[in-house]
Every structure is written in C-alpha cells, then in structure tokens.
Amino acid sequence: MILGKYSFGIGDRFCHQGKPQLAALIKAKERGLDITPVWNKSHREHTIIGTSPADTRKEADDAVTAYGWDGPYFVDADHIGLNNVDGFIESSDFFTLDVADFIGKTMNEADVNSFVQKYKKYIGPLAIDGIDETFNISEEQIKTIADKFLLAIKQAGKIYRHIEAAKGTPAKPGSDRTGLRPDFITEVSMDETDQPQTPVEMFFILAAIADEGIPAQTIAPKFTGRFNKGVDYVGNVRGFAKEFEEDLAVVAFAVKEFGLPENLKLSIHSGSDKFSIYEPIAKALKKFDAGLHIKTAGTTWLEELIGLAMAGGDGLSIAKEVYAGALSRMDELCGPYETVIDIDRAKLPTAQEVDKWDGERFASVLRHEQSCEQYNLNFRQLLHVAYKVAAEMGTRFSDALDKYEDIIAQNVTENIYERHIRPLFIE
Ligand SMILES: [Zn+2]
C-alpha cells in the first residue's frame, strides 16, 4: 500500500461526519487535486468516547460507498503503542507508531556506540541540498542524538514488527504488487514530547528508522512553536518556515542516503486551524516538490457544535449544555490535553452569559474566523476538549447529530475545504 503525495487526516470524535468530510476531498478532486483521505482516531479518543476502531472503519467504508469514491483511502490507528495496538489490527491499514514516551530514555551503550560507528562518515561538514547552511557534525553530536532517540526508534521497530506479524509484510513503495497479501502504511510519530527535533536530529532519526527496517511513509516530528488544539499556530512563523523547509530537505536527502521509501513525507499533527503557517507550508511544498500528510480530526467536532447551535431549538440547548458542563469540569477535561491547549480562564464567558446567546452568537464566538470580533479562542479550546461531555449525553447527542445532519454537514465540508484544503493545496 502506498500513500499518495498529499493525504489528509480526517476522522471525527463520534464517527458521524465521514460523508461531509469526504465531500471536501471530492471538491478538491473536482479541481484536479488528488488528496487521499485517512480517517484517524487515537486510542485516547476511543477510550474517552466509548467507540472502537471498528466504528472508524465503518464510518470510512460507508462514506466511500455512499459517494462512490474510487481512490485509495485509509483508516489510521493514531498514536498507538505496543500496549494498545492489538485492538486496531483488524480495522486499520495505517498505523501511527507513537514513541514519544521513549525519547530521552537511556539506551545501552553498546548499541549507541555501534550507531555512532556506523554513521561516522557524516562527521565533519554536511551539506544538504536545499539548506543554505552547512552543518558541522561531531562524533559527540551523533552520540547525543543516539542517546536521546535510539531507544524510541527501537521501540517503533518492535511495534512495527508486531503489526507486520499480524497483518503481513507491506510491499515496498514503487514495487509492482498484484497479490492480495494484507499490508499497511506506517507512520512514526514523535510530536507529543516537550522539545522539537532539529533537522540534524531528524536526519539521524531517519537513519535509525532505516536500520530498524521500518518502511515509514510518514514521519511526524514535533515542530517549533505551539500547536494548540483547534486554534492558530502560536510562535515565530518565519522560524517555523525555515525549520519546515529544512525538514523537507532532510527527508529528501535521507531517503536517498538510507534507502527509505521514496514517498516518505512529513506528517503534521494537530494540523487543523494552523492558518498562519499554511502559506509557508504551501510554498515549501512547491519549492521541494514534496508531499504532505496533515491530521485535522479535532476540528470537525467543533463544526458539529456550530451546526447544532445554528440549528437552534434543542440543537442550541445541547451546545450550551456542553459548554456549561465543560466549564464546571475544566481540570478533568483539560488534563489529557495539558501540553496542547492554552486557555485564559479569565476570558471565558460564564454559563449564564452563554445561556442568553442565540445560535448565531454561539456560532460566531466558536467559529474559527479570526477577523470576527466575537471569536474567542479560549471558548474554542475549551469546547475542543469537551467532547466527553457530549459523549456522556449518549443517544440524545447522537440523535441530534442525525436530526441536524444537513446544517452540520455544510459546516464540516466548508471548514475542511475552504479553511484547510484551499490555503494548503490550492492557493
Ligand atoms: Zn499527534
């Protein structure tokens, strides 16, 4: 299985918006742009909501059947590790191996030394096509990188071989495959950690990935700056742009140096709503003729709330109740997302205030239109992590999603197409 040049991580909390999400990619296709849909959902989300990987598979298959999508599509077991991968084996054909927890854990010295020995040839000046500065690599630096990352990549190797044993060997990208052997796409993710990886670190991480025999088609580093959930990028946009271009250059170089899959590309996690970096990303992709995978699943749940609010009546009541519930359980809900949200509690409206709003008002405070005066990014981030409150409403919530399907679908498609796909891939 080969992941196309551009792919888009959709998927949504309640497995209800498969069709409107796919509709956005169909719109792109009508404009001549091929983007592969990937429905991703993590173990964390499944646990909080009470869904299972089979539900995501069904959502994807149903959407594809309903709209006659004849291109490839995938179901991504997002952020899995050895302890929870088994539940995803059957339903998924894309696996995001999360090894962030193993970064910085000590590796045995013999392995570190043999890694340093193997890559000694890079000591000294290292020039990479597309990067202005020449890196100066020292033995000490390779050792430090191996100390920090080697154990994590060994762990990725273990998870990979575990999946391979269960699902079969993936074909090498580019090879001619006609058999029915089951196979899958592999991503290695290191985004949920404290420090961004530098381009030089990335280079040796890719060396280690090749050593482990992991046919990674995507790699998700942690980038500089804040990738808060559901809101814009916070950080130095020019610094990000430089780092992103260097990462693209390193990936292209490492593919050749280490014989990694030709289509290996970067994956951006928490990629939805990062409007201020879409332009530099789009430019860099053109400059390097590079592909991209971007995960945006979280943004769709907010469009469900916007749709419910705009529907008025019991839809609006549910949206308000979710907010009131979130406000009273803020610590509990924010806990699992601590490193990826920044909420200024003083700027949150009270539940009483929100109760007086009409649907239009609720939607404008929540909708990610930064030019709109009513938009409140604190309100938006809190609701982003509040899906557990909706999950606890059970069928009352899912019935409302069905009842107001049309208006929700409109918002879901428009958000993905207009605010994400267009700036990233079209203009
Ligand atoms: Zn992630």
Residues whose N, C-alpha, C, O or C-beta is under 5 A from the ligand:
A	BS01	ZN	D191 H269
